[in-house]
Amino acid sequence: MKDVVDFKKAKDERGIHDLERTIDKLRNNLRDLINMNDQYKKLLADQADKIIKLEKENKDLKEERSDYYGAS
């Protein structure tokens, strides 16, 4: 009598040598890293915008102060 191989069961019993699971885990990790990278890029862009606004505000305040002290 021939042995009958249950491929679904055999696939689940491969353990650490299951390349399909390893590849899926790597794909998920890569997707997560790409999402994190996108979030950090957005955060960095927001911070850069805030810095530019604060620098402009600082420049305007310096000009105001200079005008105030120059007028007296």
C-alpha positions, 0 to 999 in steps of 0.5 A: 500500500502506498503512503498517502501524503497530506500536503496541507498537514506537511506544509504546516509541519515544516517548522523553521524551514518553511520558506513560504512563512519566512517569505511572508514574514519578511514581506510583512516586515518590509511593508511595516518598515516602508509605512514607518519610513513614510510616517517619518518622512511626513513628520520630518516635513511637518517639522521642517515647515514649523521651523521655517515658520518660526524662523520667519516669525523670529525675523519679523519680530527682530524687524519690529523690535529694530523699528521700535527702537530705531523710532525712539 
